């Protein structure tokens, strides 16, 4: 696993802990569909929340959330539909959130949760 992959996996663990601490239940991680992967699939009350996690070591190349483009959101929307179909689970409400994680050199992480980006 390369350094970039390790940072990404670390960010996903940080995001999962952050969300769990705020009442979310993680029901799937790194789910692979036919056209990509969903980082986290969570439940918050009666809402299914698909979470895209973006992690960077700093903001020199921009905020991590800036990497979530319209094309990426379109792919997440299609993958979310595929996840729902595959699992046969009816949800009244579904939303997509982004959790941006910035990792400092000392390993501390700053988390920003953007709700309902899609």
C-alpha angles and dihedrals in degrees: 000000000000125000092256091053091048091052090049093050090047089052091051091053091048091048092049091051091046093051095043089053088057097052101271120136116216107222100169137016129197093354110187120215130177094278106030146315137295110218099207133000110196142172123226110180107306093340126099106217120195109200126204109200120205119185131187134170091230142341098261089112093039136276114316092240089062088072090067100092130183089259090053091049091049089052091048090051091053092045091049090055090049091049091051092048093046094049096040090219118149114218125185093204130026126178139171121228132183122219112197116199123192112192117206122214091257089058096254113136132215113208129201120185117204110193126207100005088156 
